[in-house]
Amino acid sequence: MSNSDPYDYAQATRIFPESSRVMVDFELSVDDAERSHLEIDLLTKSGSRRPVRIMISATSPKFSVKSGDVVVFHLEADTARQTYSVSMNGKLILQDEPFAESAERLHRITFRTGSHRGIGGSHPVPPDTDRPCGAVEYRLGKLSVRTIE
């Protein structure tokens, strides 16, 4: 995935069978960690509920990565407990973190190279600011999703 637009983002979504418990593993590398901003959400099937929200960036105290390194992530989410846990390279980073919003079932994971857009309508893009910048590239690999009822 690559992004060079300050007002847009690249996004990849993987749909999986609806489940109350999910385990996700994947590898991630970033070419320029100082300018990185990657958001990972676990979502419900209907609507836009995002119970699990993770942001990986140079300013993130828990989820920072170094340029070029391959980081192995393990994410577990449990709707019965309304919590999730995250490990990076086998080290537990978050344990039993509360969901950002409630959910009965999970159905998809999204990787996004920026924050949700709040533009358009009453929040237009300021004139002359929507210019391409240097691209930041993210490499995702070995994505595995296991669902448990």
Protein Blocks (a to p, Z undefined) as FASTA:
>chain_A
ZZfbfkbccdddddddddfbdcdddddddfblmlgccddddddfehjbdfbacdddfklm
klccdehiacdddddddfklopacddeehiafbghiacfbdcfbdcbdcddfbdcdfeej
jlccdehklccddddddddehiacdddZZ
